[in-house]
Amino acid sequence: MMKRRIETQLAELIDTIPAVALIGPRVGKTTLALEIAETRPHRLS
């Protein structure tokens, strides 16, 4: 998968904020959330 610019920012936010929302048009939010969840299974479900 292509590395997204927001991916680094999202990872930093998850470290400091207990809940992070991904909102916007149909452009890969679920895919991004699943990729982040693979590296942090205890953080996202």
Secondary structure, 3 states (H helix, E strand, C coil): CCCCHHHHHHHHHHHHCCCCCCCCCCCCHHHHHHHHHHHCCCCCC
